[in-house]
Amino acid sequence: MAAGGSVYADREAALLVSAAETPGDPERMARERVAGRPLEYVIGWTWFCQLKIFVDPGVFVPRVRTEFLVQEA
């Protein structure tokens, strides 16, 4: 994944392995990530304001940098 441009390839690889449901999932997920699919869509979730938010393609992926706005609101 580092060759595909991932800055945190080791962390992303660990997330893919932990999110895998079948033995073939990590390899498939890594291919999707290298192809440019957002990590959150590949694993199906992200953390936001200490909540695990499930996302699908087409769903806005909440970002850590917007947590401040939520807390202020």
N, CA, C and O atoms as a CHARMM CRD file, in Angstrom:
* protein
*
  292
    1    1 MET  N      0.82200  -1.18600   0.00000 PROA 1      0.00000
    2    1 MET  CA     0.00000   0.00000   0.00000 PROA 1      0.00000
    3    1 MET  C      0.86700   1.25200   0.00000 PROA 1      0.00000
    4    1 MET  O      0.45800   2.29800  -0.50400 PROA 1      0.00000
    5    2 ALA  N      2.04800   1.14400   0.55900 PROA 2      0.00000
    6    2 ALA  CA     2.95400   2.28400   0.52500 PROA 2      0.00000
    7    2 ALA  C      3.27000   2.66000  -0.91700 PROA 2      0.00000
    8    2 ALA  O      3.38000   3.84200  -1.24300 PROA 2      0.00000
    9    3 ALA  N      3.41700   1.65600  -1.78300 PROA 3      0.00000
   10    3 ALA  CA     3.67900   1.91900  -3.19500 PROA 3      0.00000
   11    3 ALA  C      2.48900   2.60700  -3.85700 PROA 3      0.00000
   12    3 ALA  O      2.64500   3.29600  -4.86400 PROA 3      0.00000
   13    4 GLY  N      1.30600   2.41500  -3.28700 PROA 4      0.00000
   14    4 GLY  CA     0.10900   3.05400  -3.82000 PROA 4      0.00000
   15    4 GLY  C     -0.10900   4.45800  -3.29600 PROA 4      0.00000
   16    4 GLY  O     -1.08500   5.11500  -3.65800 PROA 4      0.00000
   17    5 GLY  N      0.80700   4.92900  -2.43200 PROA 5      0.00000
   18    5 GLY  CA     0.71400   6.30100  -1.95700 PROA 5      0.00000
   19    5 GLY  C      0.23500   6.46400  -0.53200 PROA 5      0.00000
   20    5 GLY  O      0.07400   7.59400  -0.07000 PROA 5      0.00000
   21    6 SER  N      0.00300   5.38500   0.17300 PROA 6      0.00000
   22    6 SER  CA    -0.46400   5.47900   1.54900 PROA 6      0.00000
   23    6 SER  C      0.66900   5.92400   2.46200 PROA 6      0.00000
   24    6 SER  O      1.73500   5.30900   2.48400 PROA 6      0.00000
   25    7 VAL  N      0.43900   6.98100   3.20500 PROA 7      0.00000
   26    7 VAL  CA     1.43900   7.49700   4.12300 PROA 7      0.00000
   27    7 VAL  C      1.54400   6.60000   5.35800 PROA 7      0.00000
   28    7 VAL  O      2.63000   6.42700   5.91100 PROA 7      0.00000
   29    8 TYR  N      0.44600   6.04500   5.77800 PROA 8      0.00000
   30    8 TYR  CA     0.39100   5.19100   6.97100 PROA 8      0.00000
   31    8 TYR  C      0.06600   3.75500   6.58700 PROA 8      0.00000
   32    8 TYR  O     -0.86600   3.15600   7.12400 PROA 8      0.00000
   33    9 ALA  N      0.83400   3.21200   5.66300 PROA 9      0.00000
   34    9 ALA  CA     0.54900   1.87900   5.12500 PROA 9      0.00000
   35    9 ALA  C      0.49500   0.81800   6.20500 PROA 9      0.00000
   36    9 ALA  O     -0.36600  -0.06000   6.14800 PROA 9      0.00000
   37   10 ASP  N      1.38100   0.86400   7.18700 PROA 10     0.00000
   38   10 ASP  CA     1.38200  -0.15600   8.23800 PROA 10     0.00000
   39   10 ASP  C      0.12500  -0.08700   9.09000 PROA 10     0.00000
   40   10 ASP  O     -0.43300  -1.12200   9.45300 PROA 10     0.00000
   41   11 ARG  N     -0.32600   1.12000   9.41300 PROA 11     0.00000
   42   11 ARG  CA    -1.56700   1.27400  10.19500 PROA 11     0.00000
   43   11 ARG  C     -2.78200   0.83000   9.39200 PROA 11     0.00000
   44   11 ARG  O     -3.67600   0.16300   9.91400 PROA 11     0.00000
   45   12 GLU  N     -2.80300   1.20500   8.12400 PROA 12     0.00000
   46   12 GLU  CA    -3.92500   0.81900   7.27400 PROA 12     0.00000
   47   12 GLU  C     -3.96900  -0.69700   7.10700 PROA 12     0.00000
   48   12 GLU  O     -5.04600  -1.29200   7.14100 PROA 12     0.00000
   49   13 ALA  N     -2.81100  -1.32400   6.92700 PROA 13     0.00000
   50   13 ALA  CA    -2.76700  -2.77900   6.78200 PROA 13     0.00000
   51   13 ALA  C     -3.32400  -3.45500   8.03500 PROA 13     0.00000
   52   13 ALA  O     -4.06700  -4.43100   7.93700 PROA 13     0.00000
   53   14 ALA  N     -2.96800  -2.94100   9.19900 PROA 14     0.00000
   54   14 ALA  CA    -3.48300  -3.51000  10.44900 PROA 14     0.00000
   55   14 ALA  C     -4.99800  -3.35800  10.53700 PROA 14     0.00000
   56   14 ALA  O     -5.68500  -4.26900  10.99800 PROA 14     0.00000
   57   15 LEU  N     -5.52700  -2.21000  10.09500 PROA 15     0.00000
   58   15 LEU  CA    -6.98100  -2.01500  10.09200 PROA 15     0.00000
   59   15 LEU  C     -7.67000  -2.97800   9.13400 PROA 15     0.00000
   60   15 LEU  O     -8.72200  -3.53300   9.45400 PROA 15     0.00000
   61   16 LEU  N     -7.08000  -3.17600   7.96900 PROA 16     0.00000
   62   16 LEU  CA    -7.67300  -4.09700   6.99300 PROA 16     0.00000
   63   16 LEU  C     -7.72700  -5.51200   7.55500 PROA 16     0.00000
   64   16 LEU  O     -8.73200  -6.20800   7.41100 PROA 16     0.00000
   65   17 VAL  N     -6.64700  -5.92900   8.19100 PROA 17     0.00000
   66   17 VAL  CA    -6.61600  -7.27800   8.76700 PROA 17     0.00000
   67   17 VAL  C     -7.65300  -7.39600   9.88300 PROA 17     0.00000
   68   17 VAL  O     -8.35000  -8.40600   9.97200 PROA 17     0.00000
   69   18 SER  N     -7.76100  -6.38600  10.72600 PROA 18     0.00000
   70   18 SER  CA    -8.71800  -6.46000  11.83500 PROA 18     0.00000
   71   18 SER  C    -10.16500  -6.39700  11.35900 PROA 18     0.00000
   72   18 SER  O    -11.05500  -6.93500  12.01800 PROA 18     0.00000
   73   19 ALA  N    -10.41200  -5.74600  10.21900 PROA 19     0.00000
   74   19 ALA  CA   -11.77600  -5.63300   9.69300 PROA 19     0.00000
   75   19 ALA  C    -12.17200  -6.82100   8.81400 PROA 19     0.00000
   76   19 ALA  O    -13.33900  -6.96400   8.44800 PROA 19     0.00000
   77   20 ALA  N    -11.21400  -7.66100   8.48100 PROA 20     0.00000
   78   20 ALA  CA   -11.48100  -8.79500   7.58200 PROA 20     0.00000
   79   20 ALA  C    -12.42300  -9.79900   8.23200 PROA 20     0.00000
   80   20 ALA  O    -12.34000 -10.07000   9.43000 PROA 20     0.00000
   81   21 GLU  N    -13.30700 -10.33500   7.42900 PROA 21     0.00000
   82   21 GLU  CA   -14.24500 -11.36500   7.90000 PROA 21     0.00000
   83   21 GLU  C    -13.90400 -12.73700   7.35500 PROA 21     0.00000
   84   21 GLU  O    -14.31200 -13.75100   7.92100 PROA 21     0.00000
   85   22 THR  N    -13.15100 -12.77700   6.25000 PROA 22     0.00000
   86   22 THR  CA   -12.72900 -14.04900   5.66700 PROA 22     0.00000
   87   22 THR  C    -11.23400 -13.97000   5.37700 PROA 22     0.00000
   88   22 THR  O    -10.67800 -12.87400   5.30700 PROA 22     0.00000
   89   23 PRO  N    -10.57500 -15.11600   5.20600 PROA 23     0.00000
   90   23 PRO  CA    -9.12900 -15.10300   4.95100 PROA 23     0.00000
   91   23 PRO  C     -8.72100 -14.31500   3.70500 PROA 23     0.00000
   92   23 PRO  O     -7.62000 -13.76700   3.66400 PROA 23     0.00000
   93   24 GLY  N     -9.57600 -14.24700   2.70300 PROA 24     0.00000
   94   24 GLY  CA    -9.23900 -13.53400   1.47700 PROA 24     0.00000
   95   24 GLY  C     -9.51100 -12.04100   1.52400 PROA 24     0.00000
   96   24 GLY  O     -9.09500 -11.30500   0.62900 PROA 24     0.00000
   97   25 ASP  N    -10.20400 -11.59100   2.55500 PROA 25     0.00000
   98   25 ASP  CA   -10.57500 -10.17300   2.63400 PROA 25     0.00000
   99   25 ASP  C     -9.39300  -9.21000   2.66900 PROA 25     0.00000
  100   25 ASP  O     -9.42100  -8.21400   1.94600 PROA 25     0.00000
  101   26 PRO  N     -8.35100  -9.45200   3.47300 PROA 26     0.00000
  102   26 PRO  CA    -7.27200  -8.45400   3.52200 PROA 26     0.00000
  103   26 PRO  C     -6.64600  -8.16400   2.15900 PROA 26     0.00000
  104   26 PRO  O     -6.35700  -7.01000   1.84200 PROA 26     0.00000
  105   27 GLU  N     -6.43700  -9.19200   1.36400 PROA 27     0.00000
  106   27 GLU  CA    -5.84600  -8.97900   0.04400 PROA 27     0.00000
  107   27 GLU  C     -6.78800  -8.18200  -0.85600 PROA 27     0.00000
  108   27 GLU  O     -6.36100  -7.25200  -1.54100 PROA 27     0.00000
  109   28 ARG  N     -8.06400  -8.54700  -0.85300 PROA 28     0.00000
  110   28 ARG  CA    -9.06300  -7.82900  -1.66000 PROA 28     0.00000
  111   28 ARG  C     -9.16400  -6.37500  -1.20300 PROA 28     0.00000
  112   28 ARG  O     -9.20600  -5.45900  -2.02400 PROA 28     0.00000
  113   29 MET  N     -9.20100  -6.17700   0.09700 PROA 29     0.00000
  114   29 MET  CA    -9.32000  -4.83200   0.64900 PROA 29     0.00000
  115   29 MET  C     -8.08400  -3.98900   0.32200 PROA 29     0.00000
  116   29 MET  O     -8.20000  -2.79900   0.02900 PROA 29     0.00000
  117   30 ALA  N     -6.91100  -4.60600   0.37300 PROA 30     0.00000
  118   30 ALA  CA    -5.67800  -3.89400   0.03900 PROA 30     0.00000
  119   30 ALA  C     -5.69500  -3.45700  -1.43100 PROA 30     0.00000
  120   30 ALA  O     -5.26500  -2.35100  -1.75800 PROA 30     0.00000
  121   31 ARG  N     -6.18900  -4.32400  -2.30500 PROA 31     0.00000
  122   31 ARG  CA    -6.28800  -3.95300  -3.73000 PROA 31     0.00000
  123   31 ARG  C     -7.21500  -2.75200  -3.91200 PROA 31     0.00000
  124   31 ARG  O     -6.91000  -1.83900  -4.68000 PROA 31     0.00000
  125   32 GLU  N     -8.34200  -2.75400  -3.20600 PROA 32     0.00000
  126   32 GLU  CA    -9.27800  -1.63100  -3.29900 PROA 32     0.00000
  127   32 GLU  C     -8.62900  -0.35100  -2.80200 PROA 32     0.00000
  128   32 GLU  O     -8.80100   0.71200  -3.39900 PROA 32     0.00000
  129   33 ARG  N     -7.88700  -0.44900  -1.71400 PROA 33     0.00000
  130   33 ARG  CA    -7.23300   0.72700  -1.14700 PROA 33     0.00000
  131   33 ARG  C     -6.16300   1.27000  -2.08100 PROA 33     0.00000
  132   33 ARG  O     -6.07100   2.48100  -2.28300 PROA 33     0.00000
  133   34 VAL  N     -5.35500   0.38500  -2.65000 PROA 34     0.00000
  134   34 VAL  CA    -4.31000   0.80000  -3.59000 PROA 34     0.00000
  135   34 VAL  C     -4.93300   1.44100  -4.82700 PROA 34     0.00000
  136   34 VAL  O     -4.34600   2.34000  -5.43000 PROA 34     0.00000
  137   35 ALA  N     -6.12300   0.97300  -5.20200 PROA 35     0.00000
  138   35 ALA  CA    -6.81900   1.54300  -6.35600 PROA 35     0.00000
  139   35 ALA  C     -7.39600   2.92400  -6.05800 PROA 35     0.00000
  140   35 ALA  O     -7.91100   3.58900  -6.95700 PROA 35     0.00000
  141   36 GLY  N     -7.31300   3.35700  -4.80000 PROA 36     0.00000
  142   36 GLY  CA    -7.76000   4.70300  -4.46700 PROA 36     0.00000
  143   36 GLY  C     -9.05100   4.80600  -3.70000 PROA 36     0.00000
  144   36 GLY  O     -9.49700   5.91200  -3.39600 PROA 36     0.00000
  145   37 ARG  N     -9.66700   3.68800  -3.37700 PROA 37     0.00000
  146   37 ARG  CA   -10.91200   3.73800  -2.61500 PROA 37     0.00000
  147   37 ARG  C    -10.60700   4.19400  -1.18800 PROA 37     0.00000
  148   37 ARG  O     -9.66500   3.68700  -0.57900 PROA 37     0.00000
  149   38 PRO  N    -11.37200   5.12800  -0.64400 PROA 38     0.00000
  150   38 PRO  CA   -11.11500   5.60600   0.71500 PROA 38     0.00000
  151   38 PRO  C    -11.13700   4.46600   1.73600 PROA 38     0.00000
  152   38 PRO  O    -11.98000   3.57200   1.66800 PROA 38     0.00000
  153   39 LEU  N    -10.21000   4.51400   2.66400 PROA 39     0.00000
  154   39 LEU  CA   -10.08400   3.47100   3.67700 PROA 39     0.00000
  155   39 LEU  C    -11.40200   3.22000   4.40300 PROA 39     0.00000
  156   39 LEU  O    -11.76200   2.07200   4.66200 PROA 39     0.00000
  157   40 GLU  N    -12.11400   4.28100   4.72700 PROA 40     0.00000
  158   40 GLU  CA   -13.37200   4.14300   5.46300 PROA 40     0.00000
  159   40 GLU  C    -14.39500   3.32400   4.68800 PROA 40     0.00000
  160   40 GLU  O    -15.15100   2.55600   5.28300 PROA 40     0.00000
  161   41 TYR  N    -14.42800   3.47700   3.37100 PROA 41     0.00000
  162   41 TYR  CA   -15.34200   2.67700   2.55800 PROA 41     0.00000
  163   41 TYR  C    -14.88300   1.23400   2.47000 PROA 41     0.00000
  164   41 TYR  O    -15.70700   0.32100   2.42400 PROA 41     0.00000
  165   42 VAL  N    -13.58200   1.02000   2.44700 PROA 42     0.00000
  166   42 VAL  CA   -13.05200  -0.33700   2.34700 PROA 42     0.00000
  167   42 VAL  C    -13.38200  -1.13400   3.60300 PROA 42     0.00000
  168   42 VAL  O    -13.80900  -2.28500   3.51200 PROA 42     0.00000
  169   43 ILE  N    -13.18500  -0.52800   4.78100 PROA 43     0.00000
  170   43 ILE  CA   -13.45600  -1.26000   6.02800 PROA 43     0.00000
  171   43 ILE  C    -14.90100  -1.10500   6.48000 PROA 43     0.00000
  172   43 ILE  O    -15.38900  -1.90300   7.28100 PROA 43     0.00000
  173   44 GLY  N    -15.59400  -0.08100   5.97200 PROA 44     0.00000
  174   44 GLY  CA   -17.01900   0.08300   6.25700 PROA 44     0.00000
  175   44 GLY  C    -17.35400   0.92800   7.46900 PROA 44     0.00000
  176   44 GLY  O    -18.52300   1.03300   7.83900 PROA 44     0.00000
  177   45 TRP  N    -16.34700   1.53900   8.10000 PROA 45     0.00000
  178   45 TRP  CA   -16.62100   2.36700   9.27600 PROA 45     0.00000
  179   45 TRP  C    -15.47100   3.33400   9.54400 PROA 45     0.00000
  180   45 TRP  O    -14.39400   3.22900   8.95800 PROA 45     0.00000
  181   46 THR  N    -15.73400   4.28800  10.45600 PROA 46     0.00000
  182   46 THR  CA   -14.70600   5.20500  10.93700 PROA 46     0.00000
  183   46 THR  C    -15.07100   5.63200  12.35400 PROA 46     0.00000
  184   46 THR  O    -16.23300   5.55000  12.75100 PROA 46     0.00000
  185   47 TRP  N    -14.09000   6.08100  13.10900 PROA 47     0.00000
  186   47 TRP  CA   -14.34400   6.62900  14.44000 PROA 47     0.00000
  187   47 TRP  C    -14.59900   8.12000  14.30400 PROA 47     0.00000
  188   47 TRP  O    -13.88900   8.81500  13.57800 PROA 47     0.00000
  189   48 PHE  N    -15.62100   8.61100  15.00900 PROA 48     0.00000
  190   48 PHE  CA   -15.93700  10.03800  15.01400 PROA 48     0.00000
  191   48 PHE  C    -16.56500  10.38700  16.35100 PROA 48     0.00000
  192   48 PHE  O    -17.59200   9.82200  16.72500 PROA 48     0.00000
  193   49 CYS  N    -15.96000  11.30200  17.06000 PROA 49     0.00000
  194   49 CYS  CA   -16.44300  11.71000  18.38700 PROA 49     0.00000
  195   49 CYS  C    -16.65200  10.49900  19.29300 PROA 49     0.00000
  196   49 CYS  O    -17.66200  10.40000  19.99000 PROA 49     0.00000
  197   50 GLN  N    -15.70900   9.60400  19.27600 PROA 50     0.00000
  198   50 GLN  CA   -15.69900   8.38900  20.09800 PROA 50     0.00000
  199   50 GLN  C    -16.84100   7.43000  19.76400 PROA 50     0.00000
  200   50 GLN  O    -17.20000   6.57700  20.57500 PROA 50     0.00000
  201   51 LEU  N    -17.40300   7.57400  18.57300 PROA 51     0.00000
  202   51 LEU  CA   -18.45100   6.66700  18.10200 PROA 51     0.00000
  203   51 LEU  C    -17.96300   5.96300  16.84300 PROA 51     0.00000
  204   51 LEU  O    -17.29300   6.56700  16.00500 PROA 51     0.00000
  205   52 LYS  N    -18.29600   4.70700  16.71900 PROA 52     0.00000
  206   52 LYS  CA   -17.98000   3.97400  15.50000 PROA 52     0.00000
  207   52 LYS  C    -19.12500   4.21600  14.52000 PROA 52     0.00000
  208   52 LYS  O    -20.24400   3.74700  14.72600 PROA 52     0.00000
  209   53 ILE  N    -18.82700   4.95300  13.45700 PROA 53     0.00000
  210   53 ILE  CA   -19.83500   5.32700  12.45600 PROA 53     0.00000
  211   53 ILE  C    -19.66200   4.43300  11.24100 PROA 53     0.00000
  212   53 ILE  O    -18.57600   4.36200  10.66600 PROA 53     0.00000
  213   54 PHE  N    -20.72500   3.75500  10.85100 PROA 54     0.00000
  214   54 PHE  CA   -20.68400   2.88600   9.67700 PROA 54     0.00000
  215   54 PHE  C    -20.98300   3.70500   8.42400 PROA 54     0.00000
  216   54 PHE  O    -21.90900   4.51600   8.40000 PROA 54     0.00000
  217   55 VAL  N    -20.18200   3.47900   7.38600 PROA 55     0.00000
  218   55 VAL  CA   -20.32300   4.24200   6.14000 PROA 55     0.00000
  219   55 VAL  C    -20.32100   3.29800   4.94800 PROA 55     0.00000
  220   55 VAL  O    -19.72400   2.22200   4.97700 PROA 55     0.00000
  221   56 ASP  N    -20.99600   3.73000   3.91700 PROA 56     0.00000
  222   56 ASP  CA   -21.02400   3.05700   2.61800 PROA 56     0.00000
  223   56 ASP  C    -20.64200   4.09000   1.57100 PROA 56     0.00000
  224   56 ASP  O    -20.71400   5.29100   1.83200 PROA 56     0.00000
  225   57 PRO  N    -20.23300   3.63900   0.38600 PROA 57     0.00000
  226   57 PRO  CA   -19.94800   4.60900  -0.67400 PROA 57     0.00000
  227   57 PRO  C    -21.14400   5.53800  -0.88400 PROA 57     0.00000
  228   57 PRO  O    -22.29400   5.09800  -0.89900 PROA 57     0.00000
  229   58 GLY  N    -20.85800   6.80300  -1.04300 PROA 58     0.00000
  230   58 GLY  CA   -21.91100   7.79800  -1.21500 PROA 58     0.00000
  231   58 GLY  C    -22.32300   8.46600   0.08200 PROA 58     0.00000
  232   58 GLY  O    -23.05000   9.45900   0.06700 PROA 58     0.00000
  233   59 VAL  N    -21.86400   7.92900   1.20800 PROA 59     0.00000
  234   59 VAL  CA   -22.15700   8.50500   2.51500 PROA 59     0.00000
  235   59 VAL  C    -20.99500   9.40100   2.90700 PROA 59     0.00000
  236   59 VAL  O    -19.83600   9.02400   2.73400 PROA 59     0.00000
  237   60 PHE  N    -21.29000  10.57200   3.42800 PROA 60     0.00000
  238   60 PHE  CA   -20.25000  11.48100   3.89300 PROA 60     0.00000
  239   60 PHE  C    -19.42500  10.79700   4.97700 PROA 60     0.00000
  240   60 PHE  O    -19.98000  10.24600   5.92800 PROA 60     0.00000
  241   61 VAL  N    -18.11600  10.83100   4.83700 PROA 61     0.00000
  242   61 VAL  CA   -17.23100  10.25200   5.83900 PROA 61     0.00000
  243   61 VAL  C    -16.82400  11.35600   6.80000 PROA 61     0.00000
  244   61 VAL  O    -16.10500  12.27600   6.41100 PROA 61     0.00000
  245   62 PRO  N    -17.27500  11.28200   8.06000 PROA 62     0.00000
  246   62 PRO  CA   -16.88700  12.32500   9.01000 PROA 62     0.00000
  247   62 PRO  C    -15.38800  12.26900   9.27800 PROA 62     0.00000
  248   62 PRO  O    -14.80600  11.18800   9.37500 PROA 62     0.00000
  249   63 ARG  N    -14.77900  13.41900   9.39400 PROA 63     0.00000
  250   63 ARG  CA   -13.33200  13.51900   9.58000 PROA 63     0.00000
  251   63 ARG  C    -13.00600  14.01000  10.98300 PROA 63     0.00000
  252   63 ARG  O    -13.79000  14.73500  11.59600 PROA 63     0.00000
  253   64 VAL  N    -11.86300  13.61700  11.47700 PROA 64     0.00000
  254   64 VAL  CA   -11.41400  14.02400  12.80200 PROA 64     0.00000
  255   64 VAL  C    -11.37300  15.54300  12.91800 PROA 64     0.00000
  256   64 VAL  O    -11.71200  16.09600  13.96500 PROA 64     0.00000
  257   65 ARG  N    -10.96500  16.21200  11.85900 PROA 65     0.00000
  258   65 ARG  CA   -10.84300  17.67000  11.92100 PROA 65     0.00000
  259   65 ARG  C    -12.17800  18.37800  12.11100 PROA 65     0.00000
  260   65 ARG  O    -12.18800  19.56400  12.44100 PROA 65     0.00000
  261   66 THR  N    -13.30600  17.69800  11.91600 PROA 66     0.00000
  262   66 THR  CA   -14.60700  18.33600  12.12600 PROA 66     0.00000
  263   66 THR  C    -15.18600  18.01900  13.50000 PROA 66     0.00000
  264   66 THR  O    -16.25100  18.53100  13.84500 PROA 66     0.00000
  265   67 GLU  N    -14.51500  17.19000  14.29000 PROA 67     0.00000
  266   67 GLU  CA   -15.01600  16.88800  15.63600 PROA 67     0.00000
  267   67 GLU  C    -15.13700  18.13700  16.48000 PROA 67     0.00000
  268   67 GLU  O    -16.06300  18.25200  17.28300 PROA 67     0.00000
  269   68 PHE  N    -14.21700  19.07800  16.31500 PROA 68     0.00000
  270   68 PHE  CA   -14.27000  20.33300  17.06600 PROA 68     0.00000
  271   68 PHE  C    -15.58700  21.05700  16.82300 PROA 68     0.00000
  272   68 PHE  O    -16.19400  21.57700  17.75900 PROA 68     0.00000
  273   69 LEU  N    -16.02900  21.09200  15.57300 PROA 69     0.00000
  274   69 LEU  CA   -17.29400  21.77100  15.25200 PROA 69     0.00000
  275   69 LEU  C    -18.47100  21.10700  15.95700 PROA 69     0.00000
  276   69 LEU  O    -19.37200  21.78800  16.44800 PROA 69     0.00000
  277   70 VAL  N    -18.46200  19.79000  16.00500 PROA 70     0.00000
  278   70 VAL  CA   -19.53400  19.04600  16.68200 PROA 70     0.00000
  279   70 VAL  C    -19.51700  19.37000  18.16900 PROA 70     0.00000
  280   70 VAL  O    -20.56500  19.61500  18.76500 PROA 70     0.00000
  281   71 GLN  N    -18.34500  19.37100  18.76000 PROA 71     0.00000
  282   71 GLN  CA   -18.23800  19.65900  20.18600 PROA 71     0.00000
  283   71 GLN  C    -18.67300  21.06800  20.51700 PROA 71     0.00000
  284   71 GLN  O    -19.28400  21.29900  21.56000 PROA 71     0.00000
  285   72 GLU  N    -18.36700  22.01100  19.64600 PROA 72     0.00000
  286   72 GLU  CA   -18.77700  23.39700  19.87900 PROA 72     0.00000
  287   72 GLU  C    -20.28000  23.58800  19.69800 PROA 72     0.00000
  288   72 GLU  O    -20.89600  24.40700  20.38000 PROA 72     0.00000
  289   73 ALA  N    -20.85700  22.83800  18.78900 PROA 73     0.00000
  290   73 ALA  CA   -22.30100  22.95500  18.55000 PROA 73     0.00000
  291   73 ALA  C    -23.05600  22.35100  19.70800 PROA 73     0.00000
  292   73 ALA  O    -24.28700  22.34500  19.70700 PROA 73     0.00000
